Each structure stands twice: as structure tokens, then as C-alpha cells.
């Protein structure tokens, strides 16, 4: 899926491919052939974990489904990632993040009120399904230490998307009022949205009454926090229509950088809205080591793992492999 591309001529790969496949090894197996089926079975015999992303039932045609492989390796943890899961009326469908965001409710609450529904700017359902699947696999590994048995994990993008609705789902289930698009405003917290400044925009994320009092003090309007319409968050939610224009009048008086500096000192959560070029050059990105420098001309620029273990980050800075590049090393024992 390009452009943009990394590399030259026929060896080039899409930046998207780099993001999804950096740090991996690659072998190519034709699972439609008897030899390929046997190779996978031999690998599964010694494997701890198998993760597959085929449509429901496809691997059973080749005897590579969970039941078949756990018959030869009962300790195998077998994780199937599909669009809609192994059961249910939509199980037959292929899963695409965009479609799941739509049918799973996320697009109905993303975007400006009265305008076209919007998807999130990255494939958030794909990404979070990977996180949930990894968590489930690690839990199964931990359990296996006690039981010696593997598990079959059914991970569905649709289920993850529904789970990700979080407070919005709770609002619907308990309040019996369907959430709608509110732009960048928060349904349960005020002020918690984008505000215009003299030279652009900023985010205010005022999470409690104390922070609201600090905001009013910093803006030179301390009496506003004592107004009964605004003194508590429930009151601010109720009187959102009056409060937001009032705060907008304040924020338009200063540049974004001036507001951020002022509110940082006051202890009010806020942030400028940066584009990706600005993020990649951000001093905090550099200080945290989140941007990996290419180790040689054959290595593309990449982001780092966001987790630290005792102050150290795991490093996966290998470029994505060519198809089958690791065939000899990884298939030798299975053939």
C-alpha cells in the first residue's frame, strides 16, 4: 500500500509495509500442497504459539485448524484473529478496520455534530485487536505454566471495537440515550475539547473541579469557578452551551504557546495540536528515544517500542524481510 516507498526500483516496499513488518522473519509455505501442510504441522508440533488471520474455516480444509494441531501438540496456544469471530451471524465476513469502525459504532461518535461520520486517523481497531490478542496469549502462557495445556483464542475485530466503546457504551447502556458525534468535546467532562487561540488551536483537558478553578485563575477570571452553573463538573456539563463560548473568549486573547506555558505553570492539563512532522522533531520524542535512527543505508527510519523494561527499550530495528528470506534457517528443522 504505497506511496510513499522505501528502497529503489523493484526492491522498494511501501512505508505501510515497513510499519507492519519491521523486525520480523519471513518464510514462505504453500499450505495448499501436502509438503506445505506437513511443514506447518511439524512446526506446530514444537511451537508455543500459532497466530493465524484466515477467514473462518479456511485452515480446517488443510488440517491446520486448532483441533488438528492441538491433537499433535496439546500445549499449543492457537490464536485466530478474524473480523467477526468464529461464531455468530457475521462470522463468514472478512474483516477490515474501516468497516468494523463503521459497524461497531465508532464512526457514529467520531466527527463533528451534523456532519459526515469519520473514522479514526489510524487503523485503531486493527491495532487494539493486536494488543488484546497479545494480552490473551500472555495470559494463556501464564496459565500453561500451571496446567500444561494450550488454549484456543478467538479474537475478533468486531468484539474489540465494541469493547473499545468504553464510557460511550456505558452511557448508552445506563443512560438509555444514544451518544452522537460531538466533535472534540467530551460527553461527560467540560471543558474537555479543542479551543481556538489567537494563532491556532489548543486542547484543554480539565478533568476535575480543582483544575477548572486553576484555569479560571490563570485566565484572570477567578469568579467564574464559583458560579453555581460552573462550580462542579455535572453543572458544567449541564451548562456546556454557556461555558464553552465564555472560555473561547478567553483563549482567543493569547497565542497557543503562551497559553500552554501559562497553563502548564498553573497545573491545568493542556496541549498544542501538532502535525506528524512536528511530533517527529519533538524534544520529548528525542528524550524518550521514540525515534530510531537508521543503523545503515539498508535500514529505514522507524519508531521505537513504547515500553521500557528497567529503563531499557526492546529494540526491533531490522528492516522488513523479503518474502522467504529466512527459509533456510527456520524451516530446516521442520523438513
N, C-alpha and C positions, 0 to 999 in steps of 0.2 A: 504494500500500500504506500506508494510514493507518488510524487516527490514530497519532501526532499530526499536525496540519496547520499549514502556514504560509500566511497570507493569509486572506481573507474570502470567504464565500459561494461562488459558482460559480467564482471565480478561485483558490480555495485549491488548494494542492498538498501532497502528503504529505512529511513530513520525509525519508523514504527517497528520494523523487524529488529533493529538494534535494541530498542527499548524492551521488546518482549523476549529476546533470545540471548542476550549477553550472558556470559558466564556458563553457558550450557555445553553439553557434549551432544554429538549427533551420530546416531546410527540409523540406517535405512533397512527396514524389514518388509517384505511383501507378505502380508498376513493372508492374502488370498491363495498363497502357494502352500503345499504340505511342508516344505522346508521352512518357510517363514513361520508357520504355526508352531512347528516343533521348536524353533529357536525361541519364540516367546515363552513357550511352556517351560523350556529349560531355564530361561532367565527367571521366570516366576517361581521356579522350584527353590531358588536360593534368595529370592528378593524379600525385603522387608515390606516394601510399599509398591503398589502399582496404582497409577493415576491415569484415567482414560477420559476422553472427551468425545466419544462417539454417540450417535443417536441411540435411543433406547432399543435394545435387542440386536444391534448390529454385530457385536462381538460374539454373541451366542452362536451365530452362524458358523463361526470358526472354532468353537470350543474354547473361547478365550474369555468367557464371562466369569463372574465372581465364583459361582458354584463350581465350575470346571477347574479353575486354578486353585481354589482353596481345597479341592479334593486332593491335589498333589502337594499343597503347602498350607496346612491348616492355620499357620501363624501369619499368613499373608494379610496385610491390610490393603483392601481393594477399594479405591475411591473413584466413583463415577460422577463426573461433572456434566450436567446437561442443562438445557434451557428450562425445562418444566418438571424435571424429576422422573423417577422410574414408574410412577403411578399417576392416576388422575386423568381427566378428560383431555388434557393438552399434552400428555406425555410424549405423543408422537411428533410434536413440533421440534424443529431446530430452534436454538436459542441465540438471539442477537441482542446485545446490550440495549440498543436503541429501542427495539420492540418491547423488551422487558421493562425499560423505564416507562414506556407508554402504558402497557397493560398492568404494570404493577403499581400504578398510582403516582409515581414520582413526578411525571411531567405535568400532572394536574395541579401540583402545588409549586411548580417552578416557572418563573416568569412574572411579568407584570400583570396586575389585575386588568381584565378586559382585553388582554392581548393574546397572541398565539401561545399555546403551551410550549415550553422549552425543555430540551434535555440538558443535563449537566455537561460541563465543558470537557470532561474526560469520561472514559467508559467505567463509571464508578461501580456499576453492578458487576461487571466482569472482575474488576479489581477486588471488590469486597467478597465476592464468591471465593476467590483465591485465598483471601485471608481466613474466611470461615472454614474452608476446606482444610487449610493448613492447621488451624486450631483443632479441628476434629481429628485429623491424622495424628497429631501430637498426643491428644487425649487417648486415642486408641493404642498408641505405642506405650504410653504410661500404663494403661490397663493391662496390656500384654505382658508386662513385667510380672504381674501377679497371676494371670490366668494362662499365659502361653498361647492364647487364641487370638487370631486375627479378627478383623471386623469388616463389614461391608458398609461403606459410607455413601449415602445418596445425597449429593449436593446439587441443588437446583438454583439457577439464577433467579427464577421467579420467587422462590421461598425467601432467598436472601433479600431481594428487593422489598418484599412485604415486611420482613423483619426490620429493614432499614428505615421504614416509615416512622419508627420510634415515637416521639411525642405527638406527631401528627396522627398516627394511628390511635394512640391513646385518647387524643382529643375527640376523634370520631367515635370510638367505642364507648367512651364515658359521657361525652357531651352530646352525642347524637346530632352533631352539626358537622356537615361535610366541609373539611378545610378547602380553601381555594387559594389561587395564586395571590401573593401579596408583595410581589417584587422582592426587595431585600429586607422587608420588615419581618419581624418575628411574631408569630401568633400569640405567644404567651408572655413576652417581655417587651417593655417600652422604657426608654428608647434603645432600640437594638436594630440598627439599619444604616444605610448609606445616607449621608447628608452632603449637600453641596457646600463648597468653600469658595473663597474669593478667586482661587485659581484652579479649582478642580473639584475633587470629592474626597471624603474620608468615611471611615466606618466608626460608628460609636457602638460599643457593646456593653452597655450599662446593665450589669447583672443583679444589682441589689439597691436598696434604698440609700445606703451609705454612699455608694458610688454616684448616685444621682445627686445627692447633696453636694458632693465634691465637684461634679460637673457644673452645677449652678453657681457655686462659689467661684470656680475658675472663670466662668463666663461673666462674672460681675453681677449675677442675678440671684443672690442667696435666698431671697424671699420666695422664689418660685418653688423651691423644695419644701416649703412649709405650707403651700397652698393645698387645701384638702383634696383638690382634684388630682394632685400630682405627688402627694407625700408618700404613697405606697405604690408598689407595682400593680396590684389589682386596680387601683384608682387610675393609674397612668394608662393601663390597657383600656379601661372604660372611656377615658377622655383622650385617647390617642389623637383624634382629629383636631383637638385644640392644642395639644402639646407639640406635635411634630412641626407645625408651621412656626411655633414660637421658637423652638430650637433652631430651625432653619434660619430664622432671622439673626440668630447669634453667629452661626457657623459661617454665614456669608461675609462676615466682617473681617476675617483673617484668612491668610493662606493656609493650605494644608499642613505644611511643615511647621508653621507657627502653632497651629492647634495641637499637632502631635507632641511637640516639645512641651507645651503648656500642660496638656492633659496627662502626659507621662509623669511630669513632676507632681501633679495632683493625685496620681493614683487612679486615674479613670481609664479603663480599657478602650483603646482606640487604635486605628492603623490607617496609613495611606493605602491606596489601591494601586498596586504595582503591576506592570506588564511583565511577561516572562523574561524579557531581556534585562529588565531592572532586577528581577529576582536572581538571575544567574550571576549578576555582579554585586549582589547584596553583601555587605561586610559580614553579616551574621551567617550567610551561606558559606563564606570563606572560613570564618572562625570555627564553624562546626564541621568543616571538611565534607560538605554535602556535594561538592562538585569534584569529580575525579579528573585529574589531569592525565591525558593520554600518555602511556608509558613509552610509546614509539609511534612511528608513522602508520603502522598497521592497526592501531587501536583507536576507535572513535571516542569522542568525548562522551562521558556518561555521568549519571548521578550515583551517589553512594547509597549504601544500605542505611536506612534511617535509625537503626538500633545500635546502641553501644553496649558492649559487654565488658564490665570492669574498665570502662574508659576507652575501649578499643572497638573499632568497627570491623565487621567481617568484610573482606574485600572480594568482589567478583568483577574484576576488570578485564576479563578475557572478552575479545570481540565475539560476536555470534559465529558459530562454526558453519562451514559448508555442509551441505547435506551428505551424511555418511562419513564425515571426516574422522570419526573415532571408531569406525567399524572394526578395524583390526584389533584394537585394544579391548573393546568391551564385548565383542561377540566371540572372541577366541575361546573362552571357557564354555560357551553355550553351544558350540558347534563341534 
